Amino acid sequence: MTIASESRLAQLKQKMETRDARIGIIGMGYVGLPLALLFSGERFRVTGFDISADKVDTLNAGGSYIVRIERADIQRAQKAGFHATTDYSEIAGMDAVIICVPTPLDEHHQPDLSYVEETVKSVAPHVRDGQLIALESTTYPGTTEEIVAPLLESGNRSGLKIARGAEESGIHLIFSPEREDPGNDSVARHDIPKVIGGCGAVAAQVAAAMYGSIFRRVIPVSGPSAAEMTKLLENIYRCVNIALVNELKQLCMRMGIDIHEVIEAAKTKPFGFQAFYPGPGLGGHCIPIDPFYLSWKAREFDFQTRFIELAGEINSAMPYFVIEQIAGALNDRVKSLKGSKVLVLGLAYKKDIDDLRESPSLTIIELLREKGAVVAYNDPYFPTVGHGRHYDLNMTSTPLADLGSYDAVIVVTDHSSYDYRSIVEQAQLVVDTRNATKGIDSPKIVRC
Ligand SMILES: NC(=O)c1ccc[n+]([C@@H]2O[C@H](COP(=O)([O-])OP(=O)(O)OC[C@H]3O[C@@H](n4cnc5c(N)ncnc54)[C@H](O)[C@@H]3O)[C@@H](O)[C@H]2O)c1
């Protein structure tokens, strides 16, 4: 590296350290908005970009649309210079741009990178020499190099190239996975180490200076593909282990063993075991989706990811298993599922959050309706539910009253605000898919 390049790198790093760098975050969703607040809390001037004019207007009016983010948090950020916009021309004024847009699967269960592609196409005409571009959306190894880099190079007006090796001019491109666990307050966000894979050495160092200002530890890896794969390994590890306990739960039920008692005992081993818990099926934007990004990419290499396929098979069968258990429990009470009044507790994909993406509750409600049950739901986070890519419910949350009038109450999401003892007291039958009634002894409870 030349002396001039060292000083340029030093300048970029210094801008991060002195908080003079301007940070643009694209995608003001569950990932991007909290990240914007973190940077703002560290005295950076942050601009939030989104295609949703509603979200932008809400933020600029000092409001919030995510339950765990208070209006006061947004207003504090505004005082520190935060604003939101739909106008991509503001990209030119940013020193760093972080992309946090969705990466779902399409109807054929294949990666849908259209949000990432559209975003990069919108960013490219405004990129500047020396700007840092970071992709945080979860995706398969190769996306940053094969999709993002060419779009940035072909779409910018100045003929800028991605800076590689120790080059200090050009576009500094990195991948850094988001590793947040919504609703998990046991680890502060700044204590989650930040993995960084840069296309070039300067990109990695500038990114380390930027993320190092809000995360206590940064973990540089050799390049974007290693960083992309790191995130997938983490999520596949979860997905496979959840499938394992979901399968073992079914075996334990046949054998008359309580899987939760077994997990609690196994968890006391101080090494070599991490506890995962069975449930009604996978949910959320990550665990049910991300593994299939890798199995899709693996096919390009004539490789079959058998663990992922098997885990997917077991986990996606869980809502059907729950329906069988409900039908069996009603049968024992000389009732049929058809015509029974059923109350589903919880729509969110996990407890205490306002996110229902891929939630097993949605599948369970649809299956119950298909079987002729009369279904109601309650969820303090969702007063209503309409329709989405994979469901069409159009329902309103029922108050938690008159529980004895239902033939069965099904705990699908174990929100902390529910009083399970009182629910069991009032209900005729409680089918508990989350071990939420642990410690309550009643013949009315069927745990599955
Ligand atoms: N939610 C999580 O817990 C979590 C955790 C780790 C990783 N991730 C990953 O982070 C990424 C984002 O997830 P999320 O949960 O924040 O999604 P989200 O749907 O909550 O937010 C995405 C935002 O991007 C906006 N958007 C879409 N296209 C855009 C465009 N072209 N320009 C500007 N804005 C655009 C949407 O309007 C939305 O506000 C995904 O890849 C996801 O897999 C999510």
Ligand as a Chemical Component Dictionary entry (heavy atoms), coordinates in Angstrom:
data_LIG
# 
_chem_comp.id                   LIG 
_chem_comp.type                 NON-POLYMER 
_chem_comp.pdbx_formal_charge   0 
_chem_comp.three_letter_code    LIG 
# 
loop_
_chem_comp_atom.comp_id 
_chem_comp_atom.atom_id 
_chem_comp_atom.alt_atom_id 
_chem_comp_atom.type_symbol 
_chem_comp_atom.charge 
_chem_comp_atom.model_Cartn_x 
_chem_comp_atom.model_Cartn_y 
_chem_comp_atom.model_Cartn_z 
_chem_comp_atom.pdbx_ordinal 
LIG N1  N1  N 0  -35.918 -10.058 11.445 1  
LIG C1  C1  C 0  -34.894 -10.717 11.937 2  
LIG O1  O1  O 0  -34.917 -11.124 13.079 3  
LIG C2  C2  C 0  -33.635 -10.977 11.142 4  
LIG C3  C3  C 0  -32.498 -11.465 11.828 5  
LIG C4  C4  C 0  -31.337 -11.690 11.103 6  
LIG C5  C5  C 0  -31.310 -11.428 9.738  7  
LIG N2  N2  N 1  -32.436 -10.956 9.097  8  
LIG C6  C6  C 0  -32.326 -10.665 7.667  9  
LIG O2  O2  O 0  -32.327 -9.249  7.489  10 
LIG C7  C7  C 0  -32.986 -8.909  6.276  11 
LIG C8  C8  C 0  -34.114 -7.905  6.529  12 
LIG O3  O3  O 0  -35.079 -8.523  7.356  13 
LIG P1  P1  P 0  -36.165 -7.699  8.164  14 
LIG O4  O4  O 0  -36.752 -8.655  9.145  15 
LIG O5  O5  O -1 -35.637 -6.413  8.663  16 
LIG O6  O6  O 0  -37.214 -7.401  6.978  17 
LIG P2  P2  P 0  -38.452 -6.360  7.014  18 
LIG O7  O7  O 0  -39.426 -6.859  6.015  19 
LIG O8  O8  O 0  -38.879 -6.130  8.424  20 
LIG O9  O9  O 0  -37.820 -4.995  6.519  21 
LIG C9  C9  C 0  -37.344 -4.791  5.235  22 
LIG C10 C10 C 0  -37.619 -3.354  4.826  23 
LIG O10 O10 O 0  -37.026 -3.138  3.544  24 
LIG C11 C11 C 0  -37.874 -2.304  2.803  25 
LIG N3  N3  N 0  -37.549 -2.425  1.392  26 
LIG C12 C12 C 0  -37.828 -3.443  0.542  27 
LIG N4  N4  N 0  -37.330 -3.177  -0.680 28 
LIG C13 C13 C 0  -36.703 -1.985  -0.595 29 
LIG C14 C14 C 0  -36.000 -1.181  -1.515 30 
LIG N5  N5  N 0  -35.827 -1.546  -2.787 31 
LIG N6  N6  N 0  -35.520 -0.002  -1.084 32 
LIG C15 C15 C 0  -35.696 0.397   0.198  33 
LIG N7  N7  N 0  -36.332 -0.314  1.117  34 
LIG C16 C16 C 0  -36.838 -1.501  0.726  35 
LIG C17 C17 C 0  -39.270 -2.756  3.178  36 
LIG O11 O11 O 0  -40.247 -1.768  2.913  37 
LIG C18 C18 C 0  -39.102 -3.019  4.687  38 
LIG O12 O12 O 0  -39.387 -1.859  5.457  39 
LIG C19 C19 C 0  -33.445 -10.229 5.664  40 
LIG O13 O13 O 0  -32.477 -10.687 4.765  41 
LIG C20 C20 C 0  -33.506 -11.156 6.856  42 
LIG O14 O14 O 0  -33.322 -12.508 6.477  43 
LIG C21 C21 C 0  -33.583 -10.709 9.773  44 
# 
loop_
_chem_comp_bond.comp_id 
_chem_comp_bond.atom_id_1 
_chem_comp_bond.atom_id_2 
_chem_comp_bond.value_order 
_chem_comp_bond.pdbx_ordinal 
LIG N1  C1  SING 1  
LIG C1  O1  DOUB 2  
LIG C1  C2  SING 3  
LIG C2  C3  SING 4  
LIG C2  C21 DOUB 5  
LIG C3  C4  DOUB 6  
LIG C4  C5  SING 7  
LIG C5  N2  DOUB 8  
LIG N2  C6  SING 9  
LIG N2  C21 SING 10 
LIG C6  O2  SING 11 
LIG C6  C20 SING 12 
LIG O2  C7  SING 13 
LIG C7  C8  SING 14 
LIG C7  C19 SING 15 
LIG C8  O3  SING 16 
LIG O3  P1  SING 17 
LIG P1  O4  DOUB 18 
LIG P1  O5  SING 19 
LIG P1  O6  SING 20 
LIG O6  P2  SING 21 
LIG P2  O7  DOUB 22 
LIG P2  O8  SING 23 
LIG P2  O9  SING 24 
LIG O9  C9  SING 25 
LIG C9  C10 SING 26 
LIG C10 O10 SING 27 
LIG C10 C18 SING 28 
LIG O10 C11 SING 29 
LIG C11 N3  SING 30 
LIG C11 C17 SING 31 
LIG N3  C12 SING 32 
LIG N3  C16 SING 33 
LIG C12 N4  DOUB 34 
LIG N4  C13 SING 35 
LIG C13 C14 SING 36 
LIG C13 C16 DOUB 37 
LIG C14 N5  SING 38 
LIG C14 N6  DOUB 39 
LIG N6  C15 SING 40 
LIG C15 N7  DOUB 41 
LIG N7  C16 SING 42 
LIG C17 O11 SING 43 
LIG C17 C18 SING 44 
LIG C18 O12 SING 45 
LIG C19 O13 SING 46 
LIG C19 C20 SING 47 
LIG C20 O14 SING 48 
# 
